[in-house]
């Protein structure tokens, strides 16, 4: 069984290497911002011949005007661009996973300078040209270029500002096998997330206790979603990328791309990767699987594991500044202690925001009498010399 697993991993690695070898991907670092007067020749296949030219300008030659913002792409020789004919030929702002092939509609081989987005004022009249007007996200120019090997499909990713005053070149890729179709966005790597951490914040004894935080890579255009995977520490040695990919949807938490940062509490019915509800008394770690958007054979990447953690009724609050505070609730009493922090104030609120207790303190230990509290769950706020800490306590 172990030999079969090793063979499967080797086969997957070989197939991935072969697939990646067919697509040439180039990340422009740093991104190039074209504004003012900026003409950028592009030799995509590095054969010494310019294939396309990106142009940003503020003057339209041979067209009297009082002002303009010009964003165009110039295709050289018989190189072609996917677009739409409407009086002139305009490149289409393609979305991720658009198939580029012989049958793609309207390959442009006439007109040299193709307008992405141009606006011009002539005799006081404003006119707009191009299909990239007022876009708020990155899009792709699909191309077909002639190389020494034959005709190759590819894409260039651009951002054109909604006001047309600049455009940004992000990256590009092309298929190295002549006449082989490819998707826009194909080749953009799916990288693992960063800064993964988990905190046992509340005291429900299930997934609601856990706050998971991580940072994505800067560029998420190739990301479909993330999967938060909870693994028993005893199973971590055998949990690899293949095992992560095969975890069923019912045994992970999906997170979709959204504005940063990523910080969320898990659900009460959160399960580990074996399908069991997580529970107190078991030690776990968390990994996050990044899942790519590619339609055929999506890419995956797996983060390193967090430090081991468990769901404990005796809550230990460990803050980034090094404070360690213990809170113990039992028999209508709450005892708060700290070995390295002095408490300045302690408050208790119910979930409606009503203040139940408010005490000024100057010590590293404090006792709260809970006998008069008529609530199952309260919010505890502790003010120390270094920070203010908020936690929810389950009094049942």
Secondary structure, 3 states (H helix, E strand, C coil): CHHHHHHHHHHHHHHHHHHHHHEEEEEEEEEEEEECCEEEEECCCCCCCCCEEEEEECCCCCCCCCEEEEEEEEECCCCEEEEEECCCEEECCECCCCEECCCCCCEECCCCEEEEEEEEEECCEEEEECCCCCCCCCEEEEEEEECCCCEEEEEEEEEECCCCCEEEEEEEEEECCCCCCEECCCCCCCCCCEEEEEEECCCCCCHHHEEEEEECCCCCCCEEEEEEEEEEHHHHHHCCHHHHHCCCHHHCEEECCCCCCEEEECCCCCECCCCCECCECCEEEEEEEEEECCCCCCCEEECCCCCCEEECCCEEEECCCCCEEEEEEECCEEEEEECCCCEEEEEEECCCCCEEEEEEEEECEEEEECCCCCCCEEEEEEEECCCEEEEEEECC
